[in-house]
Structures are given as C-alpha cells and as structure tokens.
C-alpha cells in the first residue's frame, strides 16, 4: 500500500472542503471496499478523509412515513432497525444477505452505494479492464464470464454491480443526498448508478468532491409486503448469481401494485420496469409472473459462461412473486436462518 495523508474532519463542511481542495483525496466510511482496493493498488488516494466522526449515523422518520438514513449508518444497524423491518422488509433482507456479519458491522450505507464491482478481471492487474484502466480492453467479454452481466452491458464492460442493498433501494425509488462546496444535491437512485457505455470507469453520477450525506426512503405502502431472494453458489458470503427484490399487492386475484428489481444479472441495480408494466392490473398467477420475467429478460445478451442466468432469473422472479402472492413474505430472521448468512 502506498503512503497517504490522513485527515479526520469534525463536521461535514470541513470534510467537503478538504476533498474540494485536494483532487487526490478520497472519503473513507467503513473502509470495507476502499481499503481492499488500496491494498491491491487499484485505488491510490493522496489523502484519505476519515468520515467516522461526522454526525451522519442516525435514522429519522420523514413526514408521510418515509425514512432518512444517514450515510454513516452501519449496514447491520439499518437491517436491525424496526422501522425498516416493518416498512421495507426487502431492504433488511437484502442487507442481511450480503457479506458477513463482521463486514456488515463495519460497512456503511454511503459506502455500499459506492461499492465497486467484484469482477475478477478488475482485481487482476495483469488483465485488461476498461473499468480499472480506460481504453485497456475487457478480458471478461471473451473470457471466464460466469458471474457477469446479461443486461446493461456494453462492448467495453460486462461487470455486474455487486450490492444487495442497492437492488432493494432501486425497487424503493430511494433518493441519494450529496453535499459539496456547491451545496446539496438530491439524486434519484435510478440515475445514481451509470451503465458502462464507453466509460465504464465512471460508475456513478456522484462528482469526485461530493459526499453522500443520506439516503431517503419514500413511503411505499406496498413495500410492507416485500421480499429479497438471493441465489448464489454457497449459502453465505457469496455474491449473487441472481437476486430479486419484490413487493406485491393483490386484490381479488389482480395485481394492484408491484415493485421489482434484479441483482447479479446487470451492470447496475436493475429496476424491472417492463415486468412491472406487464404485471400491473393483470392476474396474479404463475403464468403471468413467468411471462413478465421473460419479457424483462428478453433484451439479455448472454455469453457461453453466463447464459444460465436468464432462466435462473425468470424462475427466481416467478418464485418470489408467487411467495408474496400466497402471503409468504418472509422476515429478515427467516432469510438468515434459511440461507445461513449470519
């Protein structure tokens, strides 16, 4: 690891001023991704600005039933918050499905939003990777791509987005609040993570000097009946091959509200808008769930290594919606026991 300067500001103003004055500076929250990347020589900040003394570690109620989550709230604390478990169970389950208990105790909400891909070619400095080194090429496209994206990729990059939490945030229409010397900016989650296009190294809409200060969860009544399901190679501490964040409300056999987002299959947390459109107002049936999932996956660009993901995603979407339709919403504790994540 290369030497770097270290600052620990006492307030948000001091933190954003420090990074505005030093283009080589990086914010540090829980450090569960940044420190790894520094150790591998992928991130080389001149200065690390430690945020852990800032008062951004609380969850507050918003008028109308939403929640405002401070950027430094630990993942484990957010999953354990009773308001989150009651109003947004898919979010609590998604967090508990990620990483290990030790990592969840360190990782922050703001840091999770900025988590970088776990593509093995990104971490292997001997491999070509446009995300790590713009213009270098992408060895994943013709290489071992079992874990890679089938949606949202480009000729420059097919790396998947790794976060479980962000899949639930996509389904919930969360809003990211960012602060810089220019003021406060609110970024809808749908606009926060960027598809790779020709610039896969530009992963978010966040400017280099902007600090995430909070995430707002709007009131989403249907989310009280929601679930996050993750399919992976082993029962714990593994990234998703496919994951589904879903909320469903059915009246008299008809879908009257639905939220659906996918993880593990796309370059960004993937809001399944086409599937939602087909489901809304239609029958709550296994056939309708499968037809909607098939339409969402229709644009998929598969490769020999990851072609299995489309069928797996269709089956996982249908199973998750079927469970919700039958009243099997699940709880964070149920999922933890089921998948051995804690």
Secondary structure by P-SEA (a helix, b strand, c coil): ccbbbbbbbccaaaaaaaaaacccbbbbcccccaaaaaaaccccccbbbbcccccccbbbbcccbbbbbcccccaaaaaaccccccccaaaaaaaaacccaaaaacccaaaaaacccccccccccccccccccccccccccccccccccccccccccccccccaaaaaaaaabbbbbbbccccbbbbccccccccccccccccccccccccccbbbbcccccccccbbbbbccccccccccbbbbbbbbbcccccccbbbbbcccccccccaaaaaaaaccccccaaaaaaaaaaaaccccccccccaaaaaaaaaaaaaaaaaaacccccaaaaaaacccc
